[in-house]
Amino acid sequence: MTDPETGSNVASPETSEAPPGPAPPTPTPPAAPAAPAPPAAPEQPRRWSGWKITSIVFGALLALLAVGLLAGGGVVMWADRTQRDAQGYLSASHGYQTSTYALTVEGINLGDTGAPSWALPSKWLGTVRIRVTPVNPSDRVFVGIARTSAQRRYLHGVKHAEITDFGSTHVATTSIGGGPSVAPTRSKIWTVSASGTGPQTVRWQTQAGSWSVVVMNANGSRGVAVSANAGATVPSLIWIASGLLIAGGLVLMLAILFLAIGLRRPKSAPSPTG
């Protein structure tokens, strides 16, 4: 504006502005304290259902069965591979002596003739070999195989001894009787037989039915003392061993499955909230 007295321009107080300056700092509010974390929910105890307990018990039983099958298969495989002689027979030897007229193994049941051939014990045994050697090399010994019914007719009233346990040399002796009316070499009941001095061997392709083995002096005299060896080829032994091992492996896998189901940790149950 113009000063009327001096005629000079004078700044009006209403329109004058102060020079701009830095803005004062804005105060920072204090940080709010952090809220405490909620306490962790307690873990619920594992719950065992009836199904899980049953699964564990069943799995344990299957595991025991599997161990038995595998062990049996291993033993059979070992016998097949290591216990055969040069002719391929599995055999056992024992010495026997009796003061009677005959030494017998009676009533060897090789199955009913009406049964399926694959189910007959004769099918599994293959060829049977029996070898007897007299203790006195000069004695003439006899060994024969006959149907049990025919053998019992021949030895009816004859004092003889019976082998009842192939793992023992003990023989059960009949208490009464005398000598045979016919020497064994003259009887026609034998399916296979052999007689003479030194070792005598019979080989027999097994058949269904009940059979008996008889060892005597060739002339039917009293007092029999021999070393006896009995064996069989058992051609199916390798298949029996393989079947046991395969079955044992399958049962073991099933046992592991049941145990895994039973021992699997269940999900923790949610804790109740207020």
BALOBA-1460 file (C-alpha; in Angstrom, 3 decimals):
// residues 274
<rec num="1" residu="m" x="0.000" y="0.000" z="0.000"/>
<rec num="2" residu="t" x="1.095" y="3.799" z="-0.426"/>
<rec num="3" residu="d" x="1.966" y="5.896" z="2.620"/>
<rec num="4" residu="p" x="-0.123" y="9.156" z="2.254"/>
<rec num="5" residu="e" x="2.544" y="11.248" z="3.903"/>
<rec num="6" residu="t" x="5.615" y="9.973" z="2.086"/>
<rec num="7" residu="g" x="4.039" y="8.446" z="-0.976"/>
<rec num="8" residu="s" x="6.145" y="5.262" z="-0.565"/>
<rec num="9" residu="n" x="4.861" y="1.780" z="-0.641"/>
<rec num="10" residu="v" x="4.519" y="0.053" z="2.794"/>
<rec num="11" residu="a" x="3.836" y="-3.704" z="3.256"/>
<rec num="12" residu="s" x="0.546" y="-4.446" z="4.776"/>
<rec num="13" residu="p" x="0.790" y="-6.427" z="8.044"/>
<rec num="14" residu="e" x="-2.170" y="-8.555" z="7.066"/>
<rec num="15" residu="t" x="-0.504" y="-9.799" z="3.859"/>
<rec num="16" residu="s" x="3.049" y="-10.412" z="5.137"/>
<rec num="17" residu="e" x="4.058" y="-14.113" z="5.584"/>
<rec num="18" residu="a" x="6.874" y="-15.644" z="7.634"/>
<rec num="19" residu="p" x="9.436" y="-17.592" z="5.617"/>
<rec num="20" residu="p" x="8.719" y="-21.357" z="5.564"/>
<rec num="21" residu="g" x="10.726" y="-23.540" z="8.042"/>
<rec num="22" residu="p" x="11.046" y="-27.296" z="8.841"/>
<rec num="23" residu="a" x="7.925" y="-28.914" z="10.264"/>
<rec num="24" residu="p" x="8.194" y="-30.010" z="13.899"/>
<rec num="25" residu="p" x="8.628" y="-33.885" z="14.315"/>
<rec num="26" residu="t" x="5.518" y="-35.905" z="14.966"/>
<rec num="27" residu="p" x="5.786" y="-37.754" z="18.288"/>
<rec num="28" residu="t" x="5.776" y="-41.631" z="17.992"/>
<rec num="29" residu="p" x="3.208" y="-43.328" z="20.234"/>
<rec num="30" residu="p" x="4.639" y="-45.998" z="22.577"/>
<rec num="31" residu="a" x="4.408" y="-49.620" z="21.281"/>
<rec num="32" residu="a" x="1.624" y="-51.659" z="22.781"/>
<rec num="33" residu="p" x="2.828" y="-54.677" z="24.816"/>
<rec num="34" residu="a" x="2.637" y="-58.038" z="22.882"/>
<rec num="35" residu="a" x="-0.276" y="-60.257" z="23.810"/>
<rec num="36" residu="p" x="0.831" y="-63.483" z="25.594"/>
<rec num="37" residu="a" x="0.707" y="-66.643" z="23.397"/>
<rec num="38" residu="p" x="-2.123" y="-69.010" z="24.260"/>
<rec num="39" residu="p" x="-0.953" y="-72.121" z="26.146"/>
<rec num="40" residu="a" x="-0.389" y="-75.235" z="23.948"/>
<rec num="41" residu="a" x="-3.200" y="-77.733" z="24.081"/>
<rec num="42" residu="p" x="-2.158" y="-80.855" z="26.005"/>
<rec num="43" residu="e" x="-1.545" y="-83.896" z="23.745"/>
<rec num="44" residu="q" x="-4.287" y="-86.399" z="24.046"/>
<rec num="45" residu="p" x="-3.189" y="-89.942" z="25.024"/>
<rec num="46" residu="r" x="-3.098" y="-92.621" z="22.303"/>
<rec num="47" residu="r" x="-6.323" y="-94.493" z="22.062"/>
<rec num="48" residu="w" x="-6.160" y="-98.252" z="21.333"/>
<rec num="49" residu="s" x="-9.239" y="-99.481" z="19.583"/>
<rec num="50" residu="g" x="-10.384" y="-103.065" z="19.630"/>
<rec num="51" residu="w" x="-9.547" y="-103.383" z="15.940"/>
<rec num="52" residu="k" x="-5.940" y="-102.257" z="16.496"/>
<rec num="53" residu="i" x="-5.402" y="-104.687" z="19.354"/>
<rec num="54" residu="t" x="-6.856" y="-107.508" z="17.270"/>
<rec num="55" residu="s" x="-4.637" y="-106.548" z="14.345"/>
<rec num="56" residu="i" x="-1.491" y="-106.623" z="16.518"/>
<rec num="57" residu="v" x="-2.351" y="-109.992" z="18.061"/>
<rec num="58" residu="f" x="-3.212" y="-111.494" z="14.681"/>
<rec num="59" residu="g" x="-0.038" y="-110.080" z="13.151"/>
<rec num="60" residu="a" x="2.091" y="-111.566" z="15.943"/>
<rec num="61" residu="l" x="0.508" y="-115.002" z="15.450"/>
<rec num="62" residu="l" x="1.117" y="-114.807" z="11.708"/>
<rec num="63" residu="a" x="4.732" y="-113.820" z="12.354"/>
<rec num="64" residu="l" x="5.234" y="-116.923" z="14.519"/>
<rec num="65" residu="l" x="3.670" y="-119.092" z="11.818"/>
<rec num="66" residu="a" x="5.916" y="-117.499" z="9.192"/>
<rec num="67" residu="v" x="9.026" y="-118.224" z="11.280"/>
<rec num="68" residu="g" x="7.980" y="-121.868" z="11.569"/>
<rec num="69" residu="l" x="7.359" y="-122.218" z="7.840"/>
<rec num="70" residu="l" x="10.638" y="-120.535" z="6.921"/>
<rec num="71" residu="a" x="12.592" y="-122.640" z="9.408"/>
<rec num="72" residu="g" x="10.945" y="-125.832" z="8.167"/>
<rec num="73" residu="g" x="11.635" y="-124.916" z="4.565"/>
<rec num="74" residu="g" x="15.258" y="-124.176" z="5.393"/>
<rec num="75" residu="v" x="15.741" y="-127.529" z="7.147"/>
<rec num="76" residu="v" x="14.132" y="-129.453" z="4.282"/>
<rec num="77" residu="m" x="16.246" y="-127.572" z="1.738"/>
<rec num="78" residu="w" x="19.379" y="-128.318" z="3.789"/>
<rec num="79" residu="a" x="18.510" y="-132.040" z="3.947"/>
<rec num="80" residu="d" x="17.839" y="-132.200" z="0.215"/>
<rec num="81" residu="r" x="21.132" y="-130.523" z="-0.666"/>
<rec num="82" residu="t" x="23.505" y="-132.022" z="1.895"/>
<rec num="83" residu="q" x="22.153" y="-135.313" z="3.303"/>
<rec num="84" residu="r" x="21.799" y="-137.459" z="0.169"/>
<rec num="85" residu="d" x="24.270" y="-140.252" z="-0.500"/>
<rec num="86" residu="a" x="26.004" y="-140.885" z="-3.813"/>
<rec num="87" residu="q" x="22.905" y="-142.675" z="-5.179"/>
<rec num="88" residu="g" x="20.593" y="-139.811" z="-4.193"/>
<rec num="89" residu="y" x="18.964" y="-141.518" z="-1.189"/>
<rec num="90" residu="l" x="18.134" y="-139.897" z="2.138"/>
<rec num="91" residu="s" x="18.910" y="-142.664" z="4.615"/>
<rec num="92" residu="a" x="19.601" y="-143.600" z="8.222"/>
<rec num="93" residu="s" x="21.489" y="-146.565" z="9.695"/>
<rec num="94" residu="h" x="21.152" y="-148.487" z="12.967"/>
<rec num="95" residu="g" x="22.330" y="-151.778" z="14.372"/>
<rec num="96" residu="y" x="19.748" y="-154.281" z="15.687"/>
<rec num="97" residu="q" x="20.029" y="-157.563" z="17.529"/>
<rec num="98" residu="t" x="17.311" y="-159.908" z="18.750"/>
<rec num="99" residu="s" x="17.205" y="-163.483" z="20.034"/>
<rec num="100" residu="t" x="13.903" y="-164.080" z="18.218"/>
<rec num="101" residu="y" x="13.318" y="-165.501" z="14.727"/>
<rec num="102" residu="a" x="12.548" y="-162.276" z="12.883"/>
<rec num="103" residu="l" x="12.926" y="-158.534" z="13.029"/>
<rec num="104" residu="t" x="10.022" y="-156.544" z="11.567"/>
<rec num="105" residu="v" x="8.805" y="-153.035" z="10.751"/>
<rec num="106" residu="e" x="5.044" y="-153.459" z="10.499"/>
<rec num="107" residu="g" x="2.057" y="-151.476" z="9.261"/>
<rec num="108" residu="i" x="3.822" y="-148.847" z="7.126"/>
<rec num="109" residu="n" x="0.768" y="-147.035" z="5.799"/>
<rec num="110" residu="l" x="1.329" y="-145.487" z="2.374"/>
<rec num="111" residu="g" x="-2.241" y="-144.342" z="1.818"/>
<rec num="112" residu="d" x="-5.540" y="-145.730" z="0.623"/>
<rec num="113" residu="t" x="-5.598" y="-147.057" z="-2.928"/>
<rec num="114" residu="g" x="-8.723" y="-144.974" z="-3.582"/>
<rec num="115" residu="a" x="-7.048" y="-141.633" z="-2.753"/>
<rec num="116" residu="p" x="-5.739" y="-139.268" z="-5.457"/>
<rec num="117" residu="s" x="-2.230" y="-140.246" z="-6.528"/>
<rec num="118" residu="w" x="-0.744" y="-136.831" z="-5.640"/>
<rec num="119" residu="a" x="-1.949" y="-137.188" z="-2.037"/>
<rec num="120" residu="l" x="-0.398" y="-140.623" z="-1.436"/>
<rec num="121" residu="p" x="2.755" y="-140.840" z="0.698"/>
<rec num="122" residu="s" x="4.052" y="-143.342" z="-1.855"/>
<rec num="123" residu="k" x="4.064" y="-140.567" z="-4.446"/>
<rec num="124" residu="w" x="6.340" y="-138.435" z="-2.283"/>
<rec num="125" residu="l" x="8.729" y="-141.182" z="-1.149"/>
<rec num="126" residu="g" x="9.762" y="-142.365" z="-4.598"/>
<rec num="127" residu="t" x="12.020" y="-145.424" z="-4.471"/>
<rec num="128" residu="v" x="12.749" y="-147.105" z="-1.125"/>
<rec num="129" residu="r" x="16.037" y="-148.878" z="-0.529"/>
<rec num="130" residu="i" x="16.681" y="-151.229" z="2.407"/>
<rec num="131" residu="r" x="20.119" y="-152.726" z="2.969"/>
<rec num="132" residu="v" x="20.955" y="-155.208" z="5.742"/>
<rec num="133" residu="t" x="24.404" y="-156.483" z="6.619"/>
<rec num="134" residu="p" x="24.835" y="-159.432" z="9.031"/>
<rec num="135" residu="v" x="27.097" y="-158.810" z="11.996"/>
<rec num="136" residu="n" x="28.682" y="-162.210" z="11.338"/>
<rec num="137" residu="p" x="29.876" y="-162.066" z="7.698"/>
<rec num="138" residu="s" x="29.342" y="-165.810" z="7.261"/>
<rec num="139" residu="d" x="25.624" y="-165.658" z="8.139"/>
<rec num="140" residu="r" x="23.091" y="-165.776" z="5.351"/>
<rec num="141" residu="v" x="20.532" y="-163.028" z="5.915"/>
<rec num="142" residu="f" x="17.124" y="-162.384" z="4.349"/>
<rec num="143" residu="v" x="15.223" y="-159.108" z="3.835"/>
<rec num="144" residu="g" x="11.803" y="-158.814" z="2.233"/>
<rec num="145" residu="i" x="8.851" y="-156.436" z="1.840"/>
<rec num="146" residu="a" x="5.272" y="-157.734" z="1.852"/>
<rec num="147" residu="r" x="1.733" y="-156.575" z="2.416"/>
<rec num="148" residu="t" x="1.116" y="-156.277" z="6.165"/>
<rec num="149" residu="s" x="-1.793" y="-158.730" z="6.023"/>
<rec num="150" residu="a" x="0.403" y="-161.374" z="4.325"/>
<rec num="151" residu="q" x="3.325" y="-160.734" z="6.685"/>
<rec num="152" residu="r" x="1.128" y="-161.200" z="9.743"/>
<rec num="153" residu="r" x="-0.220" y="-164.490" z="8.416"/>
<rec num="154" residu="y" x="3.313" y="-165.719" z="7.774"/>
<rec num="155" residu="l" x="4.586" y="-164.739" z="11.233"/>
<rec num="156" residu="h" x="1.456" y="-165.778" z="13.112"/>
<rec num="157" residu="g" x="2.661" y="-167.732" z="16.154"/>
<rec num="158" residu="v" x="6.295" y="-166.892" z="15.382"/>
<rec num="159" residu="k" x="8.341" y="-165.237" z="18.116"/>
<rec num="160" residu="h" x="9.696" y="-162.013" z="16.612"/>
<rec num="161" residu="a" x="10.784" y="-158.470" z="17.506"/>
<rec num="162" residu="e" x="9.312" y="-155.268" z="16.074"/>
<rec num="163" residu="i" x="11.010" y="-151.950" z="15.430"/>
<rec num="164" residu="t" x="8.617" y="-149.193" z="16.503"/>
<rec num="165" residu="d" x="10.958" y="-146.193" z="16.491"/>
<rec num="166" residu="f" x="13.457" y="-145.646" z="13.686"/>
<rec num="167" residu="g" x="15.390" y="-143.256" z="15.913"/>
<rec num="168" residu="s" x="16.121" y="-145.977" z="18.481"/>
<rec num="169" residu="t" x="17.758" y="-149.406" z="18.460"/>
<rec num="170" residu="h" x="15.181" y="-150.726" z="20.932"/>
<rec num="171" residu="v" x="12.918" y="-153.516" z="19.668"/>
<rec num="172" residu="a" x="9.644" y="-154.731" z="21.157"/>
<rec num="173" residu="t" x="9.740" y="-158.542" z="21.490"/>
<rec num="174" residu="t" x="6.671" y="-160.785" z="21.410"/>
<rec num="175" residu="s" x="6.412" y="-162.957" z="24.525"/>
<rec num="176" residu="i" x="5.235" y="-166.201" z="22.949"/>
<rec num="177" residu="g" x="5.747" y="-168.188" z="19.791"/>
<rec num="178" residu="g" x="8.145" y="-170.530" z="18.059"/>
<rec num="179" residu="g" x="9.954" y="-170.730" z="14.734"/>
<rec num="180" residu="p" x="8.414" y="-170.309" z="11.256"/>
<rec num="181" residu="s" x="6.981" y="-173.347" z="9.508"/>
<rec num="182" residu="v" x="8.541" y="-172.249" z="6.202"/>
<rec num="183" residu="a" x="11.898" y="-170.513" z="5.662"/>
<rec num="184" residu="p" x="11.453" y="-166.985" z="4.347"/>
<rec num="185" residu="t" x="13.263" y="-167.796" z="1.101"/>
<rec num="186" residu="r" x="10.567" y="-170.378" z="0.292"/>
<rec num="187" residu="s" x="7.571" y="-168.108" z="0.996"/>
<rec num="188" residu="k" x="5.740" y="-166.451" z="-1.906"/>
<rec num="189" residu="i" x="4.399" y="-163.425" z="-0.008"/>
<rec num="190" residu="w" x="7.238" y="-161.030" z="-0.804"/>
<rec num="191" residu="t" x="6.884" y="-158.174" z="-3.264"/>
<rec num="192" residu="v" x="10.683" y="-157.770" z="-3.277"/>
<rec num="193" residu="s" x="13.310" y="-159.744" z="-1.371"/>
<rec num="194" residu="a" x="17.011" y="-160.573" z="-1.221"/>
<rec num="195" residu="s" x="19.051" y="-163.170" z="0.666"/>
<rec num="196" residu="g" x="22.638" y="-164.385" z="0.987"/>
<rec num="197" residu="t" x="25.892" y="-163.628" z="2.760"/>
<rec num="198" residu="g" x="27.204" y="-160.110" z="3.054"/>
<rec num="199" residu="p" x="25.113" y="-156.968" z="2.480"/>
<rec num="200" residu="q" x="21.671" y="-157.623" z="0.995"/>
<rec num="201" residu="t" x="19.718" y="-154.802" z="-0.671"/>
<rec num="202" residu="v" x="16.155" y="-154.455" z="-1.909"/>
<rec num="203" residu="r" x="14.841" y="-151.501" z="-3.911"/>
<rec num="204" residu="w" x="11.125" y="-150.975" z="-4.099"/>
<rec num="205" residu="q" x="8.986" y="-148.504" z="-5.979"/>
<rec num="206" residu="t" x="6.457" y="-147.547" z="-3.310"/>
<rec num="207" residu="q" x="2.775" y="-148.302" z="-3.724"/>
<rec num="208" residu="a" x="-0.368" y="-147.400" z="-1.815"/>
<rec num="209" residu="g" x="-1.439" y="-149.711" z="0.982"/>
<rec num="210" residu="s" x="-0.063" y="-151.080" z="4.267"/>
<rec num="211" residu="w" x="3.362" y="-152.715" z="4.062"/>
<rec num="212" residu="s" x="5.867" y="-154.462" z="6.319"/>
<rec num="213" residu="v" x="9.604" y="-155.138" z="6.205"/>
<rec num="214" residu="v" x="10.942" y="-158.455" z="7.542"/>
<rec num="215" residu="v" x="14.571" y="-159.343" z="8.315"/>
<rec num="216" residu="m" x="15.441" y="-162.961" z="9.171"/>
<rec num="217" residu="n" x="18.149" y="-165.523" z="8.840"/>
<rec num="218" residu="a" x="17.766" y="-167.105" z="5.417"/>
<rec num="219" residu="n" x="17.103" y="-170.536" z="6.936"/>
<rec num="220" residu="g" x="14.596" y="-169.175" z="9.495"/>
<rec num="221" residu="s" x="16.833" y="-169.900" z="12.489"/>
<rec num="222" residu="r" x="16.756" y="-168.030" z="15.766"/>
<rec num="223" residu="g" x="18.911" y="-164.984" z="16.557"/>
<rec num="224" residu="v" x="19.110" y="-162.026" z="14.139"/>
<rec num="225" residu="a" x="21.935" y="-159.475" z="14.335"/>
<rec num="226" residu="v" x="22.307" y="-156.982" z="11.516"/>
<rec num="227" residu="s" x="23.229" y="-153.435" z="10.612"/>
<rec num="228" residu="a" x="20.296" y="-151.934" z="8.719"/>
<rec num="229" residu="n" x="20.170" y="-148.930" z="6.419"/>
<rec num="230" residu="a" x="16.822" y="-147.589" z="5.186"/>
<rec num="231" residu="g" x="16.423" y="-144.737" z="2.719"/>
<rec num="232" residu="a" x="14.237" y="-143.186" z="0.041"/>
<rec num="233" residu="t" x="14.789" y="-140.893" z="-2.911"/>
<rec num="234" residu="v" x="11.966" y="-138.481" z="-1.964"/>
<rec num="235" residu="p" x="12.069" y="-136.737" z="-5.365"/>
<rec num="236" residu="s" x="9.603" y="-134.042" z="-4.340"/>
<rec num="237" residu="l" x="11.674" y="-132.820" z="-1.398"/>
<rec num="238" residu="i" x="12.933" y="-129.745" z="-3.257"/>
<rec num="239" residu="w" x="9.340" y="-128.781" z="-4.118"/>
<rec num="240" residu="i" x="8.283" y="-129.274" z="-0.513"/>
<rec num="241" residu="a" x="11.107" y="-126.993" z="0.648"/>
<rec num="242" residu="s" x="10.259" y="-124.362" z="-1.971"/>
<rec num="243" residu="g" x="6.583" y="-124.449" z="-1.035"/>
<rec num="244" residu="l" x="7.365" y="-123.966" z="2.663"/>
<rec num="245" residu="l" x="9.699" y="-121.046" z="1.937"/>
<rec num="246" residu="i" x="7.235" y="-119.324" z="-0.394"/>
<rec num="247" residu="a" x="4.358" y="-119.820" z="2.042"/>
<rec num="248" residu="g" x="6.514" y="-118.518" z="4.899"/>
<rec num="249" residu="g" x="7.413" y="-115.391" z="2.921"/>
<rec num="250" residu="l" x="3.775" y="-114.648" z="2.056"/>
<rec num="251" residu="v" x="2.624" y="-115.171" z="5.628"/>
<rec num="252" residu="l" x="5.445" y="-112.920" z="6.875"/>
<rec num="253" residu="m" x="4.362" y="-110.089" z="4.557"/>
<rec num="254" residu="l" x="0.797" y="-110.472" z="5.795"/>
<rec num="255" residu="a" x="2.027" y="-110.371" z="9.400"/>
<rec num="256" residu="i" x="3.957" y="-107.153" z="8.737"/>
<rec num="257" residu="l" x="0.838" y="-105.590" z="7.203"/>
<rec num="258" residu="f" x="-1.324" y="-106.395" z="10.230"/>
<rec num="259" residu="l" x="1.351" y="-105.189" z="12.656"/>
<rec num="260" residu="a" x="1.777" y="-101.946" z="10.722"/>
<rec num="261" residu="i" x="-1.972" y="-101.316" z="10.837"/>
<rec num="262" residu="g" x="-2.132" y="-102.030" z="14.541"/>
<rec num="263" residu="l" x="0.936" y="-99.985" z="15.506"/>
<rec num="264" residu="r" x="0.194" y="-96.980" z="13.314"/>
<rec num="265" residu="r" x="-0.093" y="-93.895" z="15.523"/>
<rec num="266" residu="p" x="-3.638" y="-92.522" z="15.508"/>
<rec num="267" residu="k" x="-4.331" y="-88.815" z="15.044"/>
<rec num="268" residu="s" x="-4.437" y="-86.890" z="18.310"/>
<rec num="269" residu="a" x="-7.944" y="-85.992" z="19.405"/>
<rec num="270" residu="p" x="-8.603" y="-82.195" z="19.439"/>
<rec num="271" residu="s" x="-8.704" y="-80.695" z="22.918"/>
<rec num="272" residu="p" x="-12.042" y="-79.211" z="23.949"/>
<rec num="273" residu="t" x="-12.229" y="-75.406" z="23.756"/>
<rec num="274" residu="g" x="-14.246" y="-73.188" z="26.082"/>
